[in-house]
Every structure is written in C-alpha cells, then in structure tokens.
Amino acid sequence: MTGDDEGQVAKIRALLSGLSADDPAYVSAVVLAETVWVLESRLGYSHEAVLTGIERLLTSNELQIEHGERLSDLLQERHGNRIDIADHLVAWSSQAAGSSGTVTFDRRAAKKIPGMELLS
C-alpha cells in the first residue's frame, strides 16, 4: 500500500496480475486490522489516509476482503468521525460465528459498535 519497498511492490503487482474477480486473493479481518495498525502506529500515516487506502482496496476486483461490504458501508457513513476498524471487525467476526454479542472493556466501543457490550 505504501510503495516503500520496490521488491515487495514488484511481487504484489505480479501476484495481482494473476488474479481476477473470479479468482481473487482473500484478505482476512486479522490482516486488515494488522495493516491499519502498522500504517498508523509504525509508519505514521494519518487515520484518514489509512481509511482512504482501505476504500481503494475495497474497490479492487482482485481482492475479496472479509466483511468488505459492511466495511465499505461504514467508511461511506463516517462523515469525519474516527472509526476503530479493528473493533468493528471483531464484532462482525463474532456475529458471523453466531455469537449473540461481543464483550469488551472498551467503553467507547461498547457505546458505538452494535453487538458490543461493556463487561463491567
């Protein structure tokens, strides 16, 4: 996503050139959450820049992103609000597994994310 390593860029371009909408690469929620963390915490990208990058990934026919449709909807509705993607991905994965809810110690997540409840 950053283009900072030319060798890796060449390898990912080669990989993507062999993919299609009929045979896409799968990007799991864990990989996506880790990507957000690395871009923001380790490489210093702004939250908004990272969200814009994820929006671009979501439009790729060569990638199937876990919870991609829900993530796309969330990003379109953000209106300048800070979104904790990892918390949403956790809640959505829990729902997909059939759980009735996700408990958290994070008060903000419990208030803002449907399906999350505060463990007190």
N, C-alpha and C positions, 0 to 999 in steps of 0.2 A: 504493500500500500504506500510506502514512503519512497520507494525507489532508491534507498540509500546504499544498497548492496547490488552492484551491477551483475554479479554472478547469480544471485538469487533472482533478480528480475528476469534474466535470460531463462532460467529454469522454469519460473512460473509462467512466463509467456509461452514456452514450449508446451507445458502441461495444458494451459488453457486453449491452445490452438488445436489440441486433440479432443477437446470436449465440445458438447453441444447441448441443446435443450433436451434432446432425447437421451443423452448420456452425460449429465452434469457431475461436477465434483460436489460432495456433501460437506457443508460447514456446520459443525455441531454448535450448540449453545455454549458449551465449555470453551471451544476455540474462539468463538466470538467474544465472550466475556474476557478471556485472556488477552485478546487483541486490543480491546478497549483499554484494559489496564496497562498494557505495555505502552501503547501510544500516548496515553495521558501521563502515567506515573513515571515511566522510564525515559520516554523520548520528549516529553514536554508539550505535546500537541494540545491545543485547547479542546474543551469538551465539544464545542460546536463544530470544530474542524473534524473531529472523530465521527460525530453523528453524520456529517455530510459525506464522509468517506463510506460509512456503512450504507447510507442511502444509495450511493453508487454501486456498491456490491449487490444490493438487493435488486438492481435493475439488470444484472448480468444473467444472460440465458445459460451461461456455462456453470453457474453455481446454484445449488439448492441449499438454502440457508434454513436451518432448524428454526421454526417459529417465524419464518420470514414474512408471512402475510401480516401477522399480528404486529411484528416489529415495524413493518412499513406503515401500518395504520398509526401506531404510536408515534413514530417520527413525524408523520404528517400533521399530527394534532398537538405537537409540542409547544408551539407559539412562544418560543423563547424560554420555556421552562426547562430547568435542568432535569434530565431523565437519568435514573440509575438503571442502565440496561441490564446489569448483572442481576439485580433484584427482580426485574420483570422476567428475565429468562428463568430464574429459579422458580418463580411462581407458575409460569407457563409449563415448565417441565413437570412440576408436581401435579398440575391439573391433567396433563397428558398421561401421566402414570395412574390416574384415577383417584388421586388423593382429594379429600374434601377441603383441604386448606393447607397452608404453609405457615408454620410458626416462626417468629423471629424476635430477636431482642432489639431490632432496629425500629424505633418508634416512628420515624419518618416513613419507612417502607410500609409498616402496618397501617398507617393512615392513608397512604397514597395508592397502594397497589392492591387491586381487587384479588381476593383469595389469600392475602397475607393477614395474619393476626398476631398481635403482640403477645409474647409469652412473658407473663409477669409473675 
